[in-house]
Structures are given as C-alpha cells and as structure tokens.
Amino acid sequence: MVIEDPAIAVHRTEGTAPGPHLLVFGGVHGDEFEPMAAVRQLISGVNPTELHGTLTLVPVANEPAFARGSRVAEDGRDLARTFPGRIDGSVTERVAFALARLIRDADFFIDLHTGGTTFDLLPFAGYMLHDDPVVLEQQRRMARAFNLPIVWGSSPLLEGRSTSAARDAGVPAVYAEYRGAAICRPEGVRAYVAGCFNVMASLGMLERPEPASAVELVVEDSRPGSGHLQVCNPAPCDGFFEPTVCLGQRVCDGEALGTVCDALGRSAETIYARHTGLLLMLRSFSRVQTGDSVAVILETE
C-alpha cells in the first residue's frame, strides 16, 4: 500500500534572473524555534526582482513533531536520523522521504537547528567532510559565509541526516546550531536570517555587502563519530544532572563536567570529560537517563 506524502508547507520564490537553487530547512526537530522564525522572515524578506535563481523555504520541516511541541513525532523517530526515509513508512519516515526529494532537487542546501528544549550550544556552522573536493570547498565557503563564530567540518560517515542525504546527492550542504535551552532568542533569529542572506550573496543569488568575518575558530575532524552530538560524555545513571562547567569553557580530559544524583541527592556520580577542548554543547534539561549526552567537547587541536 502506498501512503501519500505528509503535507509540508513549502514556499518557493523564483527570481527574475537565472541562478542556483538554494533550499533552507527550519524545524527538522519540533522544539527548535529560532530556525522556524528565521525561515518565516526569509519568506517575506526576499524580493523576487532582486533574486538570481530560486529560493525554496521550509519553515517547519517536521510539522508532526511541532504539533506535539516535541523533538520527535508520535512514532518516536528522530527525523535527523531517518533520511532518506520511506514513502510507505511511519510518519517520520514519510516526512524524511518527502524532504529528501526536495534536497535532491536543490543545488545548495542549509539546515538550521538549535539545542531544542534539552541542550544549549555555542553558535556554529557545520558540514560533512566530502570525498568530492569541489563539493567540499563549496561547503567550506558556505559555512564561512554563514558567519557564526565556529566552523566545524566533521565525519562524512554519519547516516540518516539531511546532510547525509545531500552528501549522497552531491548537493553542497551546511547546517547551523544556535543555542537552544527551550528559548527562542531574537538574536538567534537575526543571526540565522543574516547567515542565509550571506550565503545567498556568496552564491551570487543577491547583492549584499560582505560583512566583517565573525569566524573565530575552524576545526575539521574526519574521525568516525565526529559531529554526532548525542553520544558524547554520557550520563552514567538516571537522575538529576548538575553541571560544574559553563558553555564555552575550555576543559581538559579527565576534568569533572558535573554530577548525576538521585532525587534526595544522597547518591551522586561524577561525569568526567573524555576530551580536551572547547565546551561546545551542554545539557540544559536536568533530568537524564543512563546514556544521555550531557556535553560535547570540540577538540581544537
């Protein structure tokens, strides 16, 4: 039995001059709000008479998850681990299938994220390292043009992501992360709108003065697993996570990141850093289960 694709709200602007086709997603997770607000602003902020090429915008890619106010839809699947999806699968698999078709039809792709209701992240633009040197260099340029403080190129072997669907299609793709912790920050919305405009300018899609570079750190790490944020520094047990470090802090291998304790605080286990570097992500939702990531350390050497 073939199940119809889920309805996904898509806005497409055709420019009056020829140029590339850029696709932008917000809301791959239903609890990440700055991307949704930013993509809505892009819908009204692009003048077709000034646009070279085509801009396709998806403000809420995962509408079933957003309807629940949750990271995931009712089938419990993470959309960012489900690409390329299945047309006859669960609701998230069908969403992934429909979105993967949009990715394959694009020339360039941007996927906007945050830490949602669970994590807080330093703002960064990332990409998968790619075997094709032309695609890789285009991704590097896009990530720098997005103009967030950190640029991170990571393992090309991660599967199930929107960016892995782009990788397989040979579509240059970047993703971005901006804070989270269940807050929709106006500065994050502004940074995402500006970042998308900056990338469009770098692709020749519109005229825009090049801003002063805000990039402070560029890291490329091809090791398997790099870029997988949800498996780092896991909680050793169920309980209440209390950090002893701050987002953006430099930490050393073996340094205490925090503790997980029971409800009365009588039993606590310390979580120790497994790497040395910059604290890129920190769990902001205190309730943890065994194996939940509490922090990501970006190794800068």
C-alpha positions in Angstrom: 0.0 0.0 0.0 1.4 3.4 -1.0 0.8 6.1 1.7 0.6 9.7 0.5 3.4 12.1 1.4 2.7 14.2 4.5 1.7 17.8 3.9 4.8 20.0 4.3 4.4 23.8 3.9 6.9 24.9 1.3 7.4 28.4 0.0 9.3 28.9 -3.3 10.5 32.2 -4.7 11.6 32.3 -8.3 14.0 35.1 -9.2 13.7 37.2 -12.3 17.3 36.4 -13.2 18.9 32.9 -13.6 21.0 31.5 -10.8 21.3 28.5 -8.4 18.5 26.8 -6.4 19.0 27.1 -2.6 16.9 25.1 -0.2 16.6 26.1 3.5 15.0 23.9 6.3 13.9 25.0 9.7 12.1 22.8 12.3 13.6 19.4 11.5 13.0 19.0 15.2 9.7 20.2 16.6 11.2 22.0 19.6 13.8 24.2 17.7 12.2 27.6 17.3 14.7 30.2 16.1 15.0 28.3 12.7 11.3 28.4 12.2 11.1 32.1 12.9 14.1 32.9 10.7 12.8 31.0 7.7 9.4 32.8 8.0 11.3 36.1 7.9 13.1 34.9 4.8 9.8 34.3 3.1 8.9 38.0 3.4 12.4 39.3 3.1 13.4 38.2 -0.4 12.4 40.4 -3.3 12.0 38.3 -6.5 13.1 41.2 -8.6 16.5 41.2 -6.8 16.9 37.4 -6.7 19.1 35.4 -9.1 17.9 31.8 -9.1 15.4 30.0 -6.8 14.9 30.0 -3.1 12.9 27.2 -1.5 12.0 27.6 2.1 10.5 25.1 4.6 9.9 26.8 7.9 8.6 23.7 9.8 10.1 20.6 8.2 8.7 18.3 10.9 5.2 19.5 11.4 4.0 16.4 13.2 6.7 16.9 15.9 5.9 20.7 16.1 2.3 19.9 16.6 3.2 17.9 19.7 5.7 20.5 21.0 8.3 17.8 20.9 11.6 17.0 19.3 10.0 14.0 17.6 6.6 12.9 16.2 4.3 10.3 17.6 6.4 7.4 16.2 9.3 8.4 18.4 11.8 8.6 15.5 14.4 11.3 15.2 13.9 12.9 11.8 17.6 13.8 11.7 18.4 10.1 11.9 15.8 8.9 9.4 16.8 10.2 6.0 16.3 9.3 3.2 13.1 7.8 4.6 10.4 5.6 3.1 7.2 6.6 1.2 5.3 3.7 2.9 6.9 4.0 6.4 5.9 5.7 9.7 5.1 9.4 9.8 8.7 10.5 10.3 9.9 8.1 7.6 7.4 9.7 5.2 8.4 13.2 6.2 12.1 12.3 5.6 11.2 10.8 2.2 9.4 14.0 1.1 12.2 16.2 2.4 14.9 14.1 0.7 13.2 14.7 -2.7 13.5 18.5 -2.0 17.2 18.1 -1.2 17.9 16.2 -4.4 16.2 18.9 -6.4 18.3 21.7 -5.0 21.8 23.0 -6.0 22.7 24.0 -2.4 21.1 23.3 1.0 21.1 24.8 4.5 19.6 23.1 7.5 19.0 25.3 10.6 18.9 23.8 14.1 19.2 24.6 17.9 19.6 22.6 21.0 15.8 22.5 21.4 14.5 22.0 24.9 17.4 19.8 26.1 20.7 21.4 25.1 22.5 24.7 24.8 25.1 25.1 22.1 27.6 27.7 21.0 26.6 29.1 17.6 28.4 27.3 14.8 28.1 26.3 11.1 29.0 22.8 10.2 29.3 20.5 7.3 30.2 16.9 6.4 33.6 16.4 5.0 33.1 15.2 1.4 35.0 13.0 -0.9 34.4 15.3 -3.8 36.8 18.2 -3.5 34.5 20.6 -5.4 31.6 19.9 -3.1 33.9 20.1 0.0 35.2 23.5 -1.0 31.7 24.8 -1.7 30.6 23.7 1.8 33.6 25.4 3.4 32.8 28.6 1.6 29.1 28.4 2.6 30.0 27.7 6.3 32.4 30.6 6.5 29.9 32.9 4.7 27.2 32.0 7.2 29.5 33.9 9.6 29.0 32.3 13.0 31.9 32.2 15.4 32.7 28.5 14.9 33.0 26.4 11.7 33.2 22.6 12.1 33.7 20.1 9.4 33.0 16.6 10.7 32.8 12.9 9.8 31.4 12.1 6.3 30.2 8.7 7.6 27.2 9.8 9.7 24.0 8.4 8.3 20.3 9.4 8.5 20.8 13.1 8.4 19.5 15.7 6.0 23.2 16.4 5.3 23.9 12.8 4.5 21.0 12.8 2.0 22.7 15.9 0.5 26.1 14.1 0.6 24.7 11.2 -1.4 23.1 13.5 -3.9 26.3 15.6 -4.4 24.5 18.7 -3.1 26.7 21.1 -1.1 25.1 21.4 2.3 25.8 23.1 5.6 23.9 23.1 8.9 23.9 25.5 11.8 23.3 25.4 15.5 22.4 28.4 17.7 21.9 28.0 21.5 18.6 26.3 22.5 17.6 25.5 26.1 13.9 26.0 25.2 14.4 29.7 24.5 13.7 31.4 21.2 16.3 34.1 21.2 15.7 37.1 18.9 19.5 37.4 18.4 19.5 33.8 17.1 16.7 34.6 14.6 18.6 37.6 13.4 21.9 35.6 13.1 20.1 32.9 11.0 18.4 35.4 8.7 21.7 37.2 8.2 23.6 33.9 7.7 21.2 32.8 5.0 21.5 36.1 3.2 25.2 35.9 3.5 25.3 32.5 1.9 22.9 33.7 -0.9 25.3 36.6 -1.6 28.3 34.2 -1.7 26.4 32.1 -4.3 25.6 35.1 -6.4 21.9 35.0 -5.7 21.6 38.6 -4.5 23.6 41.7 -3.9 24.7 42.2 -0.3 27.8 43.8 1.3 30.2 41.3 2.7 30.2 41.6 6.5 33.3 41.6 8.6 34.1 38.0 9.4 32.9 36.8 12.8 34.6 33.4 12.4 37.0 32.8 15.3 37.6 29.0 15.1 37.7 26.5 12.2 38.0 22.8 13.0 37.9 19.8 10.6 37.8 16.4 12.2 37.3 13.3 9.9 37.3 10.7 12.7 34.3 8.4 12.7 31.6 9.8 15.0 32.8 13.4 15.0 29.7 15.5 14.6 27.4 13.1 16.5 26.3 15.3 19.4 24.1 12.8 21.2 26.6 10.2 22.2 29.3 12.3 23.9 30.0 12.2 27.6 27.0 10.1 28.6 25.2 10.1 31.9 26.3 7.0 33.9 22.9 6.6 35.5 19.3 8.0 35.7 18.8 11.1 37.8 19.4 14.9 38.1 22.3 16.3 36.1 24.0 19.3 37.7 26.9 20.8 35.7 30.1 22.2 37.2 31.2 23.8 33.9 29.9 26.5 31.7 29.2 26.6 27.9 32.2 27.9 26.0 34.6 27.0 28.8 37.9 25.2 27.9 38.0 21.8 29.6 40.7 19.1 29.9 40.5 15.4 29.6 39.5 14.0 33.0 38.0 17.2 34.3 34.7 17.0 36.1 31.8 18.1 34.0 29.1 17.7 36.6 27.2 15.1 38.6 24.1 13.0 38.3 22.3 12.4 41.6 19.1 10.7 42.9 16.0 12.7 44.0 17.3 13.2 47.5 20.9 13.9 46.5 22.2 11.1 48.6 24.0 9.3 45.8 25.9 11.2 43.1 28.1 10.1 40.3 30.6 12.4 38.6 30.9 12.7 34.9 34.4 13.3 33.7 35.5 14.9 30.3 36.7 12.4 27.8 38.5 15.0 25.6 40.3 18.3 25.9 38.9 21.4 24.1 36.0 23.8 23.9 32.7 23.0 25.6 30.5 23.3 22.5 27.3 21.8 24.0 25.9 21.5 27.5 22.8 19.8 28.6 20.3 22.3 30.0 17.4 19.8 30.8 18.4 18.4 34.1 16.5 15.1 34.0 18.8 12.5 32.4 18.6 8.8 31.7 21.5 6.5 31.5 23.5 7.1 28.3 22.1 10.6 27.6 24.8 13.0 26.4 25.5 15.8 28.9 28.2 17.7 27.0 30.1 17.9 23.7 33.7 19.0 23.7 35.1 20.3 20.4 38.7 19.2 20.2 40.6 22.2 18.8 44.0 20.6 18.3 
